[in-house]
Amino acid sequence: MARRSWSPGRGLSDPRTGPFTFEDCASCVTRILDGIGAEPVEVNALIDEFLAD
């Protein structure tokens, strides 16, 4: 893969071809929390609090 002068992420990934969805976001958060060994979190409460603002 040729290195580009502009690169998303760490510089080795290809540009996104579509929108970044809520499912994409949830998947990223899940992978991060799993990676650090975090205990399960109640996401619904966090979303409800965010939407209330």
mmCIF entry with sequence, helices, sheets and N, C-alpha, C, O atoms, coordinates in Angstrom:
data_MODEL
# 
_entry.id   MODEL 
# 
_entity.id                         1 
_entity.type                       polymer 
_entity.pdbx_number_of_molecules   1 
# 
_entity_poly.entity_id                      1 
_entity_poly.type                           'polypeptide(L)' 
_entity_poly.nstd_linkage                   no 
_entity_poly.nstd_monomer                   no 
_entity_poly.pdbx_seq_one_letter_code       MARRSWSPGRGLSDPRTGPFTFEDCASCVTRILDGIGAEPVEVNALIDEFLAD 
_entity_poly.pdbx_seq_one_letter_code_can   MARRSWSPGRGLSDPRTGPFTFEDCASCVTRILDGIGAEPVEVNALIDEFLAD 
_entity_poly.pdbx_strand_id                 A 
# 
loop_
_entity_poly_seq.entity_id 
_entity_poly_seq.num 
_entity_poly_seq.mon_id 
_entity_poly_seq.hetero 
1 1  MET n 
1 2  ALA n 
1 3  ARG n 
1 4  ARG n 
1 5  SER n 
1 6  TRP n 
1 7  SER n 
1 8  PRO n 
1 9  GLY n 
1 10 ARG n 
1 11 GLY n 
1 12 LEU n 
1 13 SER n 
1 14 ASP n 
1 15 PRO n 
1 16 ARG n 
1 17 THR n 
1 18 GLY n 
1 19 PRO n 
1 20 PHE n 
1 21 THR n 
1 22 PHE n 
1 23 GLU n 
1 24 ASP n 
1 25 CYS n 
1 26 ALA n 
1 27 SER n 
1 28 CYS n 
1 29 VAL n 
1 30 THR n 
1 31 ARG n 
1 32 ILE n 
1 33 LEU n 
1 34 ASP n 
1 35 GLY n 
1 36 ILE n 
1 37 GLY n 
1 38 ALA n 
1 39 GLU n 
1 40 PRO n 
1 41 VAL n 
1 42 GLU n 
1 43 VAL n 
1 44 ASN n 
1 45 ALA n 
1 46 LEU n 
1 47 ILE n 
1 48 ASP n 
1 49 GLU n 
1 50 PHE n 
1 51 LEU n 
1 52 ALA n 
1 53 ASP n 
# 
_struct_asym.id          A 
_struct_asym.entity_id   1 
# 
loop_
_struct_conf.conf_type_id 
_struct_conf.id 
_struct_conf.pdbx_PDB_helix_id 
_struct_conf.beg_label_comp_id 
_struct_conf.beg_label_asym_id 
_struct_conf.beg_label_seq_id 
_struct_conf.pdbx_beg_PDB_ins_code 
_struct_conf.end_label_comp_id 
_struct_conf.end_label_asym_id 
_struct_conf.end_label_seq_id 
_struct_conf.pdbx_end_PDB_ins_code 
_struct_conf.beg_auth_comp_id 
_struct_conf.beg_auth_asym_id 
_struct_conf.beg_auth_seq_id 
_struct_conf.end_auth_comp_id 
_struct_conf.end_auth_asym_id 
_struct_conf.end_auth_seq_id 
_struct_conf.pdbx_PDB_helix_class 
_struct_conf.details 
_struct_conf.pdbx_PDB_helix_length 
HELX_P HELX_P1 AA1 PHE A 22 ? GLY A 35 ? PHE A 22 GLY A 35 1 ? 14 
HELX_P HELX_P2 AA2 VAL A 43 ? ALA A 52 ? VAL A 43 ALA A 52 1 ? 10 
# 
_struct_conf_type.id          HELX_P 
_struct_conf_type.criteria    ? 
_struct_conf_type.reference   ? 
# 
loop_
_atom_site.group_PDB 
_atom_site.id 
_atom_site.type_symbol 
_atom_site.label_atom_id 
_atom_site.label_alt_id 
_atom_site.label_comp_id 
_atom_site.label_asym_id 
_atom_site.label_entity_id 
_atom_site.label_seq_id 
_atom_site.pdbx_PDB_ins_code 
_atom_site.Cartn_x 
_atom_site.Cartn_y 
_atom_site.Cartn_z 
_atom_site.occupancy 
_atom_site.B_iso_or_equiv 
_atom_site.pdbx_formal_charge 
_atom_site.auth_seq_id 
_atom_site.auth_comp_id 
_atom_site.auth_asym_id 
_atom_site.auth_atom_id 
_atom_site.pdbx_PDB_model_num 
ATOM 1   N N  . MET A 1 1  ? 0.855   -1.178 0.000  1.00 0.00 ? 1  MET A N  1 
ATOM 2   C CA . MET A 1 1  ? 0.000   0.000  0.000  1.00 0.00 ? 1  MET A CA 1 
ATOM 3   C C  . MET A 1 1  ? 0.900   1.240  0.000  1.00 0.00 ? 1  MET A C  1 
ATOM 4   O O  . MET A 1 1  ? 1.815   1.350  0.816  1.00 0.00 ? 1  MET A O  1 
ATOM 5   N N  . ALA A 1 2  ? 0.637   2.152  -0.901 1.00 0.00 ? 2  ALA A N  1 
ATOM 6   C CA . ALA A 1 2  ? 1.410   3.388  -0.979 1.00 0.00 ? 2  ALA A CA 1 
ATOM 7   C C  . ALA A 1 2  ? 1.013   4.324  0.158  1.00 0.00 ? 2  ALA A C  1 
ATOM 8   O O  . ALA A 1 2  ? -0.170  4.463  0.469  1.00 0.00 ? 2  ALA A O  1 
ATOM 9   N N  . ARG A 1 3  ? 1.980   4.949  0.761  1.00 0.00 ? 3  ARG A N  1 
ATOM 10  C CA . ARG A 1 3  ? 1.703   5.896  1.846  1.00 0.00 ? 3  ARG A CA 1 
ATOM 11  C C  . ARG A 1 3  ? 1.252   7.223  1.254  1.00 0.00 ? 3  ARG A C  1 
ATOM 12  O O  . ARG A 1 3  ? 1.869   7.736  0.320  1.00 0.00 ? 3  ARG A O  1 
ATOM 13  N N  . ARG A 1 4  ? 0.190   7.768  1.791  1.00 0.00 ? 4  ARG A N  1 
ATOM 14  C CA . ARG A 1 4  ? -0.356  9.036  1.327  1.00 0.00 ? 4  ARG A CA 1 
ATOM 15  C C  . ARG A 1 4  ? 0.147   10.166 2.216  1.00 0.00 ? 4  ARG A C  1 
ATOM 16  O O  . ARG A 1 4  ? 0.525   9.940  3.366  1.00 0.00 ? 4  ARG A O  1 
ATOM 17  N N  . SER A 1 5  ? 0.149   11.384 1.677  1.00 0.00 ? 5  SER A N  1 
ATOM 18  C CA . SER A 1 5  ? 0.552   12.522 2.499  1.00 0.00 ? 5  SER A CA 1 
ATOM 19  C C  . SER A 1 5  ? -0.509  12.830 3.552  1.00 0.00 ? 5  SER A C  1 
ATOM 20  O O  . SER A 1 5  ? -0.180  13.369 4.609  1.00 0.00 ? 5  SER A O  1 
ATOM 21  N N  . TRP A 1 6  ? -1.767  12.503 3.291  1.00 0.00 ? 6  TRP A N  1 
ATOM 22  C CA . TRP A 1 6  ? -2.846  12.638 4.273  1.00 0.00 ? 6  TRP A CA 1 
ATOM 23  C C  . TRP A 1 6  ? -3.333  11.231 4.555  1.00 0.00 ? 6  TRP A C  1 
ATOM 24  O O  . TRP A 1 6  ? -3.594  10.474 3.619  1.00 0.00 ? 6  TRP A O  1 
ATOM 25  N N  . SER A 1 7  ? -3.459  10.872 5.783  1.00 0.00 ? 7  SER A N  1 
ATOM 26  C CA . SER A 1 7  ? -3.906  9.527  6.126  1.00 0.00 ? 7  SER A CA 1 
ATOM 27  C C  . SER A 1 7  ? -4.749  9.568  7.382  1.00 0.00 ? 7  SER A C  1 
ATOM 28  O O  . SER A 1 7  ? -4.338  10.159 8.381  1.00 0.00 ? 7  SER A O  1 
ATOM 29  N N  . PRO A 1 8  ? -5.926  8.947  7.354  1.00 0.00 ? 8  PRO A N  1 
ATOM 30  C CA . PRO A 1 8  ? -6.740  8.873  8.563  1.00 0.00 ? 8  PRO A CA 1 
ATOM 31  C C  . PRO A 1 8  ? -6.109  7.923  9.581  1.00 0.00 ? 8  PRO A C  1 
ATOM 32  O O  . PRO A 1 8  ? -5.275  7.086  9.235  1.00 0.00 ? 8  PRO A O  1 
ATOM 33  N N  . GLY A 1 9  ? -6.507  8.062  10.799 1.00 0.00 ? 9  GLY A N  1 
ATOM 34  C CA . GLY A 1 9  ? -6.034  7.149  11.840 1.00 0.00 ? 9  GLY A CA 1 
ATOM 35  C C  . GLY A 1 9  ? -4.540  7.265  12.072 1.00 0.00 ? 9  GLY A C  1 
ATOM 36  O O  . GLY A 1 9  ? -4.016  8.367  12.234 1.00 0.00 ? 9  GLY A O  1 
ATOM 37  N N  . ARG A 1 10 ? -3.861  6.144  12.086 1.00 0.00 ? 10 ARG A N  1 
ATOM 38  C CA . ARG A 1 10 ? -2.417  6.119  12.344 1.00 0.00 ? 10 ARG A CA 1 
ATOM 39  C C  . ARG A 1 10 ? -1.601  6.296  11.070 1.00 0.00 ? 10 ARG A C  1 
ATOM 40  O O  . ARG A 1 10 ? -0.373  6.220  11.109 1.00 0.00 ? 10 ARG A O  1 
ATOM 41  N N  . GLY A 1 11 ? -2.259  6.528  9.953  1.00 0.00 ? 11 GLY A N  1 
ATOM 42  C CA . GLY A 1 11 ? -1.527  6.757  8.724  1.00 0.00 ? 11 GLY A CA 1 
ATOM 43  C C  . GLY A 1 11 ? -1.411  5.546  7.830  1.00 0.00 ? 11 GLY A C  1 
ATOM 44  O O  . GLY A 1 11 ? -0.866  5.654  6.731  1.00 0.00 ? 11 GLY A O  1 
ATOM 45  N N  . LEU A 1 12 ? -1.904  4.393  8.258  1.00 0.00 ? 12 LEU A N  1 
ATOM 46  C CA . LEU A 1 12 ? -1.791  3.192  7.440  1.00 0.00 ? 12 LEU A CA 1 
ATOM 47  C C  . LEU A 1 12 ? -3.139  2.678  6.956  1.00 0.00 ? 12 LEU A C  1 
ATOM 48  O O  . LEU A 1 12 ? -3.198  1.690  6.223  1.00 0.00 ? 12 LEU A O  1 
ATOM 49  N N  . SER A 1 13 ? -4.200  3.323  7.348  1.00 0.00 ? 13 SER A N  1 
ATOM 50  C CA . SER A 1 13 ? -5.527  2.849  6.947  1.00 0.00 ? 13 SER A CA 1 
ATOM 51  C C  . SER A 1 13 ? -6.013  3.571  5.697  1.00 0.00 ? 13 SER A C  1 
ATOM 52  O O  . SER A 1 13 ? -5.569  4.677  5.389  1.00 0.00 ? 13 SER A O  1 
ATOM 53  N N  . ASP A 1 14 ? -6.927  2.928  4.989  1.00 0.00 ? 14 ASP A N  1 
ATOM 54  C CA . ASP A 1 14 ? -7.544  3.548  3.819  1.00 0.00 ? 14 ASP A CA 1 
ATOM 55  C C  . ASP A 1 14 ? -8.624  4.511  4.270  1.00 0.00 ? 14 ASP A C  1 
ATOM 56  O O  . ASP A 1 14 ? -9.201  4.328  5.343  1.00 0.00 ? 14 ASP A O  1 
ATOM 57  N N  . PRO A 1 15 ? -8.912  5.534  3.477  1.00 0.00 ? 15 PRO A N  1 
ATOM 58  C CA . PRO A 1 15 ? -9.987  6.468  3.825  1.00 0.00 ? 15 PRO A CA 1 
ATOM 59  C C  . PRO A 1 15 ? -11.332 5.745  3.880  1.00 0.00 ? 15 PRO A C  1 
ATOM 60  O O  . PRO A 1 15 ? -11.550 4.772  3.159  1.00 0.00 ? 15 PRO A O  1 
ATOM 61  N N  . ARG A 1 16 ? -12.217 6.219  4.726  1.00 0.00 ? 16 ARG A N  1 
ATOM 62  C CA . ARG A 1 16 ? -13.566 5.651  4.800  1.00 0.00 ? 16 ARG A CA 1 
ATOM 63  C C  . ARG A 1 16 ? -14.289 5.931  3.503  1.00 0.00 ? 16 ARG A C  1 
ATOM 64  O O  . ARG A 1 16 ? -14.090 6.974  2.879  1.00 0.00 ? 16 ARG A O  1 
ATOM 65  N N  . THR A 1 17 ? -15.129 4.993  3.100  1.00 0.00 ? 17 THR A N  1 
ATOM 66  C CA . THR A 1 17 ? -15.894 5.177  1.863  1.00 0.00 ? 17 THR A CA 1 
ATOM 67  C C  . THR A 1 17 ? -17.347 5.516  2.144  1.00 0.00 ? 17 THR A C  1 
ATOM 68  O O  . THR A 1 17 ? -18.109 5.783  1.215  1.00 0.00 ? 17 THR A O  1 
ATOM 69  N N  . GLY A 1 18 ? -17.737 5.510  3.396  1.00 0.00 ? 18 GLY A N  1 
ATOM 70  C CA . GLY A 1 18 ? -19.117 5.820  3.754  1.00 0.00 ? 18 GLY A CA 1 
ATOM 71  C C  . GLY A 1 18 ? -19.170 6.566  5.067  1.00 0.00 ? 18 GLY A C  1 
ATOM 72  O O  . GLY A 1 18 ? -18.134 6.913  5.634  1.00 0.00 ? 18 GLY A O  1 
ATOM 73  N N  . PRO A 1 19 ? -20.377 6.815  5.555  1.00 0.00 ? 19 PRO A N  1 
ATOM 74  C CA . PRO A 1 19 ? -20.531 7.543  6.820  1.00 0.00 ? 19 PRO A CA 1 
ATOM 75  C C  . PRO A 1 19 ? -20.085 6.698  8.013  1.00 0.00 ? 19 PRO A C  1 
ATOM 76  O O  . PRO A 1 19 ? -20.072 5.468  7.948  1.00 0.00 ? 19 PRO A O  1 
ATOM 77  N N  . PHE A 1 20 ? -19.722 7.371  9.093  1.00 0.00 ? 20 PHE A N  1 
ATOM 78  C CA . PHE A 1 20 ? -19.388 6.710  10.353 1.00 0.00 ? 20 PHE A CA 1 
ATOM 79  C C  . PHE A 1 20 ? -20.683 6.601  11.136 1.00 0.00 ? 20 PHE A C  1 
ATOM 80  O O  . PHE A 1 20 ? -21.188 7.606  11.636 1.00 0.00 ? 20 PHE A O  1 
ATOM 81  N N  . THR A 1 21 ? -21.229 5.400  11.251 1.00 0.00 ? 21 THR A N  1 
ATOM 82  C CA . THR A 1 21 ? -22.545 5.191  11.849 1.00 0.00 ? 21 THR A CA 1 
ATOM 83  C C  . THR A 1 21 ? -22.458 5.006  13.360 1.00 0.00 ? 21 THR A C  1 
ATOM 84  O O  . THR A 1 21 ? -21.376 4.841  13.923 1.00 0.00 ? 21 THR A O  1 
ATOM 85  N N  . PHE A 1 22 ? -23.617 5.038  13.998 1.00 0.00 ? 22 PHE A N  1 
ATOM 86  C CA . PHE A 1 22 ? -23.675 4.769  15.437 1.00 0.00 ? 22 PHE A CA 1 
ATOM 87  C C  . PHE A 1 22 ? -23.166 3.358  15.725 1.00 0.00 ? 22 PHE A C  1 
ATOM 88  O O  . PHE A 1 22 ? -22.495 3.131  16.731 1.00 0.00 ? 22 PHE A O  1 
ATOM 89  N N  . GLU A 1 23 ? -23.484 2.413  14.846 1.00 0.00 ? 23 GLU A N  1 
ATOM 90  C CA . GLU A 1 23 ? -23.011 1.040  15.020 1.00 0.00 ? 23 GLU A CA 1 
ATOM 91  C C  . GLU A 1 23 ? -21.485 0.981  14.954 1.00 0.00 ? 23 GLU A C  1 
ATOM 92  O O  . GLU A 1 23 ? -20.856 0.251  15.721 1.00 0.00 ? 23 GLU A O  1 
ATOM 93  N N  . ASP A 1 24 ? -20.889 1.752  14.036 1.00 0.00 ? 24 ASP A N  1 
ATOM 94  C CA . ASP A 1 24 ? -19.429 1.824  13.958 1.00 0.00 ? 24 ASP A CA 1 
ATOM 95  C C  . ASP A 1 24 ? -18.858 2.360  15.265 1.00 0.00 ? 24 ASP A C  1 
ATOM 96  O O  . ASP A 1 24 ? -17.881 1.828  15.793 1.00 0.00 ? 24 ASP A O  1 
ATOM 97  N N  . CYS A 1 25 ? -19.474 3.414  15.779 1.00 0.00 ? 25 CYS A N  1 
ATOM 98  C CA . CYS A 1 25 ? -19.026 4.023  17.030 1.00 0.00 ? 25 CYS A CA 1 
ATOM 99  C C  . CYS A 1 25 ? -19.124 3.017  18.178 1.00 0.00 ? 25 CYS A C  1 
ATOM 100 O O  . CYS A 1 25 ? -18.186 2.865  18.961 1.00 0.00 ? 25 CYS A O  1 
ATOM 101 N N  . ALA A 1 26 ? -20.262 2.335  18.272 1.00 0.00 ? 26 ALA A N  1 
ATOM 102 C CA . ALA A 1 26 ? -20.465 1.351  19.336 1.00 0.00 ? 26 ALA A CA 1 
ATOM 103 C C  . ALA A 1 26 ? -19.441 0.225  19.240 1.00 0.00 ? 26 ALA A C  1 
ATOM 104 O O  . ALA A 1 26 ? -18.935 -0.248 20.258 1.00 0.00 ? 26 ALA A O  1 
ATOM 105 N N  . SER A 1 27 ? -19.139 -0.199 18.028 1.00 0.00 ? 27 SER A N  1 
ATOM 106 C CA . SER A 1 27 ? -18.147 -1.253 17.832 1.00 0.00 ? 27 SER A CA 1 
ATOM 107 C C  . SER A 1 27 ? -16.767 -0.799 18.303 1.00 0.00 ? 27 SER A C  1 
ATOM 108 O O  . SER A 1 27 ? -16.046 -1.564 18.944 1.00 0.00 ? 27 SER A O  1 
ATOM 109 N N  . CYS A 1 28 ? -16.404 0.429  17.991 1.00 0.00 ? 28 CYS A N  1 
ATOM 110 C CA . CYS A 1 28 ? -15.108 0.977  18.431 1.00 0.00 ? 28 CYS A CA 1 
ATOM 111 C C  . CYS A 1 28 ? -15.028 1.047  19.946 1.00 0.00 ? 28 CYS A C  1 
ATOM 112 O O  . CYS A 1 28 ? -14.032 0.635  20.541 1.00 0.00 ? 28 CYS A O  1 
ATOM 113 N N  . VAL A 1 29 ? -16.075 1.567  20.568 1.00 0.00 ? 29 VAL A N  1 
ATOM 114 C CA . VAL A 1 29 ? -16.097 1.687  22.027 1.00 0.00 ? 29 VAL A CA 1 
ATOM 115 C C  . VAL A 1 29 ? -16.008 0.305  22.666 1.00 0.00 ? 29 VAL A C  1 
ATOM 116 O O  . VAL A 1 29 ? -15.282 0.120  23.642 1.00 0.00 ? 29 VAL A O  1 
ATOM 117 N N  . THR A 1 30 ? -16.736 -0.659 22.126 1.00 0.00 ? 30 THR A N  1 
ATOM 118 C CA . THR A 1 30 ? -16.709 -2.024 22.647 1.00 0.00 ? 30 THR A CA 1 
ATOM 119 C C  . THR A 1 30 ? -15.308 -2.612 22.560 1.00 0.00 ? 30 THR A C  1 
ATOM 120 O O  . THR A 1 30 ? -14.829 -3.222 23.516 1.00 0.00 ? 30 THR A O  1 
ATOM 121 N N  . ARG A 1 31 ? -14.654 -2.433 21.432 1.00 0.00 ? 31 ARG A N  1 
ATOM 122 C CA . ARG A 1 31 ? -13.304 -2.968 21.254 1.00 0.00 ? 31 ARG A CA 1 
ATOM 123 C C  . ARG A 1 31 ? -12.319 -2.318 22.221 1.00 0.00 ? 31 ARG A C  1 
ATOM 124 O O  . ARG A 1 31 ? -11.448 -2.993 22.770 1.00 0.00 ? 31 ARG A O  1 
ATOM 125 N N  . ILE A 1 32 ? -12.455 -1.019 22.427 1.00 0.00 ? 32 ILE A N  1 
ATOM 126 C CA . ILE A 1 32 ? -11.565 -0.318 23.365 1.00 0.00 ? 32 ILE A CA 1 
ATOM 127 C C  . ILE A 1 32 ? -11.788 -0.825 24.785 1.00 0.00 ? 32 ILE A C  1 
ATOM 128 O O  . ILE A 1 32 ? -10.831 -1.156 25.485 1.00 0.00 ? 32 ILE A O  1 
ATOM 129 N N  . LEU A 1 33 ? -13.056 -0.887 25.216 1.00 0.00 ? 33 LEU A N  1 
ATOM 130 C CA . LEU A 1 33 ? -13.357 -1.333 26.582 1.00 0.00 ? 33 LEU A CA 1 
ATOM 131 C C  . LEU A 1 33 ? -12.941 -2.777 26.799 1.00 0.00 ? 33 LEU A C  1 
ATOM 132 O O  . LEU A 1 33 ? -12.418 -3.117 27.860 1.00 0.00 ? 33 LEU A O  1 
ATOM 133 N N  . ASP A 1 34 ? -13.168 -3.641 25.799 1.00 0.00 ? 34 ASP A N  1 
ATOM 134 C CA . ASP A 1 34 ? -12.721 -5.029 25.906 1.00 0.00 ? 34 ASP A CA 1 
ATOM 135 C C  . ASP A 1 34 ? -11.196 -5.100 25.982 1.00 0.00 ? 34 ASP A C  1 
ATOM 136 O O  . ASP A 1 34 ? -10.638 -5.887 26.746 1.00 0.00 ? 34 ASP A O  1 
ATOM 137 N N  . GLY A 1 35 ? -10.536 -4.269 25.180 1.00 0.00 ? 35 GLY A N  1 
ATOM 138 C CA . GLY A 1 35 ? -9.076  -4.269 25.136 1.00 0.00 ? 35 GLY A CA 1 
ATOM 139 C C  . GLY A 1 35 ? -8.426  -3.878 26.449 1.00 0.00 ? 35 GLY A C  1 
ATOM 140 O O  . GLY A 1 35 ? -7.353  -4.378 26.786 1.00 0.00 ? 35 GLY A O  1 
ATOM 141 N N  . ILE A 1 36 ? -9.067  -2.991 27.192 1.00 0.00 ? 36 ILE A N  1 
ATOM 142 C CA . ILE A 1 36 ? -8.495  -2.574 28.484 1.00 0.00 ? 36 ILE A CA 1 
ATOM 143 C C  . ILE A 1 36 ? -9.050  -3.391 29.647 1.00 0.00 ? 36 ILE A C  1 
ATOM 144 O O  . ILE A 1 36 ? -8.704  -3.155 30.804 1.00 0.00 ? 36 ILE A O  1 
ATOM 145 N N  . GLY A 1 37 ? -9.915  -4.355 29.326 1.00 0.00 ? 37 GLY A N  1 
ATOM 146 C CA . GLY A 1 37 ? -10.452 -5.225 30.367 1.00 0.00 ? 37 GLY A CA 1 
ATOM 147 C C  . GLY A 1 37 ? -11.478 -4.568 31.262 1.00 0.00 ? 37 GLY A C  1 
ATOM 148 O O  . GLY A 1 37 ? -11.630 -4.960 32.418 1.00 0.00 ? 37 GLY A O  1 
ATOM 149 N N  . ALA A 1 38 ? -12.188 -3.570 30.746 1.00 0.00 ? 38 ALA A N  1 
ATOM 150 C CA . ALA A 1 38 ? -13.188 -2.852 31.545 1.00 0.00 ? 38 ALA A CA 1 
ATOM 151 C C  . ALA A 1 38 ? -14.383 -3.748 31.854 1.00 0.00 ? 38 ALA A C  1 
ATOM 152 O O  . ALA A 1 38 ? -14.728 -4.646 31.086 1.00 0.00 ? 38 ALA A O  1 
ATOM 153 N N  . GLU A 1 39 ? -14.991 -3.483 32.979 1.00 0.00 ? 39 GLU A N  1 
ATOM 154 C CA . GLU A 1 39 ? -16.214 -4.184 33.354 1.00 0.00 ? 39 GLU A CA 1 
ATOM 155 C C  . GLU A 1 39 ? -17.346 -3.740 32.421 1.00 0.00 ? 39 GLU A C  1 
ATOM 156 O O  . GLU A 1 39 ? -17.277 -2.653 31.847 1.00 0.00 ? 39 GLU A O  1 
ATOM 157 N N  . PRO A 1 40 ? -18.383 -4.563 32.264 1.00 0.00 ? 40 PRO A N  1 
ATOM 158 C CA . PRO A 1 40 ? -19.519 -4.166 31.422 1.00 0.00 ? 40 PRO A CA 1 
ATOM 159 C C  . PRO A 1 40 ? -20.124 -2.834 31.878 1.00 0.00 ? 40 PRO A C  1 
ATOM 160 O O  . PRO A 1 40 ? -20.158 -2.535 33.072 1.00 0.00 ? 40 PRO A O  1 
ATOM 161 N N  . VAL A 1 41 ? -20.593 -2.049 30.925 1.00 0.00 ? 41 VAL A N  1 
ATOM 162 C CA . VAL A 1 41 ? -21.187 -0.740 31.216 1.00 0.00 ? 41 VAL A CA 1 
ATOM 163 C C  . VAL A 1 41 ? -22.625 -0.704 30.726 1.00 0.00 ? 41 VAL A C  1 
ATOM 164 O O  . VAL A 1 41 ? -22.974 -1.360 29.744 1.00 0.00 ? 41 VAL A O  1 
ATOM 165 N N  . GLU A 1 42 ? -23.455 0.066  31.414 1.00 0.00 ? 42 GLU A N  1 
ATOM 166 C CA . GLU A 1 42 ? -24.848 0.255  31.009 1.00 0.00 ? 42 GLU A CA 1 
ATOM 167 C C  . GLU A 1 42 ? -24.884 1.424  30.037 1.00 0.00 ? 42 GLU A C  1 
ATOM 168 O O  . GLU A 1 42 ? -24.852 2.584  30.447 1.00 0.00 ? 42 GLU A O  1 
ATOM 169 N N  . VAL A 1 43 ? -24.951 1.118  28.769 1.00 0.00 ? 43 VAL A N  1 
ATOM 170 C CA . VAL A 1 43 ? -24.881 2.149  27.736 1.00 0.00 ? 43 VAL A CA 1 
ATOM 171 C C  . VAL A 1 43 ? -26.192 2.911  27.608 1.00 0.00 ? 43 VAL A C  1 
ATOM 172 O O  . VAL A 1 43 ? -26.175 4.112  27.338 1.00 0.00 ? 43 VAL A O  1 
ATOM 173 N N  . ASN A 1 44 ? -27.311 2.255  27.790 1.00 0.00 ? 44 ASN A N  1 
ATOM 174 C CA . ASN A 1 44 ? -28.606 2.926  27.632 1.00 0.00 ? 44 ASN A CA 1 
ATOM 175 C C  . ASN A 1 44 ? -28.724 4.151  28.525 1.00 0.00 ? 44 ASN A C  1 
ATOM 176 O O  . ASN A 1 44 ? -29.241 5.182  28.096 1.00 0.00 ? 44 ASN A O  1 
ATOM 177 N N  . ALA A 1 45 ? -28.255 4.051  29.753 1.00 0.00 ? 45 ALA A N  1 
ATOM 178 C CA . ALA A 1 45 ? -28.321 5.188  30.674 1.00 0.00 ? 45 ALA A CA 1 
ATOM 179 C C  . ALA A 1 45 ? -27.454 6.334  30.170 1.00 0.00 ? 45 ALA A C  1 
ATOM 180 O O  . ALA A 1 45 ? -27.841 7.498  30.277 1.00 0.00 ? 45 ALA A O  1 
ATOM 181 N N  . LEU A 1 46 ? -26.289 6.016  29.623 1.00 0.00 ? 46 LEU A N  1 
ATOM 182 C CA . LEU A 1 46 ? -25.413 7.055  29.089 1.00 0.00 ? 46 LEU A CA 1 
ATOM 183 C C  . LEU A 1 46 ? -26.046 7.749  27.894 1.00 0.00 ? 46 LEU A C  1 
ATOM 184 O O  . LEU A 1 46 ? -25.970 8.972  27.771 1.00 0.00 ? 46 LEU A O  1 
ATOM 185 N N  . ILE A 1 47 ? -26.667 6.981  27.020 1.00 0.00 ? 47 ILE A N  1 
ATOM 186 C CA . ILE A 1 47 ? -27.317 7.555  25.836 1.00 0.00 ? 47 ILE A CA 1 
ATOM 187 C C  . ILE A 1 47 ? -28.501 8.413  26.249 1.00 0.00 ? 47 ILE A C  1 
ATOM 188 O O  . ILE A 1 47 ? -28.674 9.517  25.732 1.00 0.00 ? 47 ILE A O  1 
ATOM 189 N N  . ASP A 1 48 ? -29.318 7.924  27.174 1.00 0.00 ? 48 ASP A N  1 
ATOM 190 C CA . ASP A 1 48 ? -30.472 8.695  27.638 1.00 0.00 ? 48 ASP A CA 1 
ATOM 191 C C  . ASP A 1 48 ? -30.032 10.029 28.232 1.00 0.00 ? 48 ASP A C  1 
ATOM 192 O O  . ASP A 1 48 ? -30.654 11.063 27.985 1.00 0.00 ? 48 ASP A O  1 
ATOM 193 N N  . GLU A 1 49 ? -28.955 10.001 29.017 1.00 0.00 ? 49 GLU A N  1 
ATOM 194 C CA . GLU A 1 49 ? -28.453 11.230 29.632 1.00 0.00 ? 49 GLU A CA 1 
ATOM 195 C C  . GLU A 1 49 ? -27.932 12.190 28.559 1.00 0.00 ? 49 GLU A C  1 
ATOM 196 O O  . GLU A 1 49 ? -28.160 13.397 28.643 1.00 0.00 ? 49 GLU A O  1 
ATOM 197 N N  . PHE A 1 50 ? -27.245 11.666 27.567 1.00 0.00 ? 50 PHE A N  1 
ATOM 198 C CA . PHE A 1 50 ? -26.721 12.495 26.481 1.00 0.00 ? 50 PHE A CA 1 
ATOM 199 C C  . PHE A 1 50 ? -27.853 13.133 25.681 1.00 0.00 ? 50 PHE A C  1 
ATOM 200 O O  . PHE A 1 50 ? -27.789 14.317 25.351 1.00 0.00 ? 50 PHE A O  1 
ATOM 201 N N  . LEU A 1 51 ? -28.881 12.360 25.370 1.00 0.00 ? 51 LEU A N  1 
ATOM 202 C CA . LEU A 1 51 ? -29.993 12.869 24.567 1.00 0.00 ? 51 LEU A CA 1 
ATOM 203 C C  . LEU A 1 51 ? -30.838 13.876 25.332 1.00 0.00 ? 51 LEU A C  1 
ATOM 204 O O  . LEU A 1 51 ? -31.521 14.697 24.720 1.00 0.00 ? 51 LEU A O  1 
ATOM 205 N N  . ALA A 1 52 ? -30.806 13.827 26.664 1.00 0.00 ? 52 ALA A N  1 
ATOM 206 C CA . ALA A 1 52 ? -31.609 14.740 27.474 1.00 0.00 ? 52 ALA A CA 1 
ATOM 207 C C  . ALA A 1 52 ? -31.058 16.164 27.446 1.00 0.00 ? 52 ALA A C  1 
ATOM 208 O O  . ALA A 1 52 ? -31.789 17.117 27.718 1.00 0.00 ? 52 ALA A O  1 
ATOM 209 N N  . ASP A 1 53 ? -29.783 16.312 27.120 1.00 0.00 ? 53 ASP A N  1 
ATOM 210 C CA . ASP A 1 53 ? -29.156 17.653 27.105 1.00 0.00 ? 53 ASP A CA 1 
ATOM 211 C C  . ASP A 1 53 ? -29.640 18.499 25.980 1.00 0.00 ? 53 ASP A C  1 
ATOM 212 O O  . ASP A 1 53 ? -29.208 19.643 25.837 1.00 0.00 ? 53 ASP A O  1 
# 
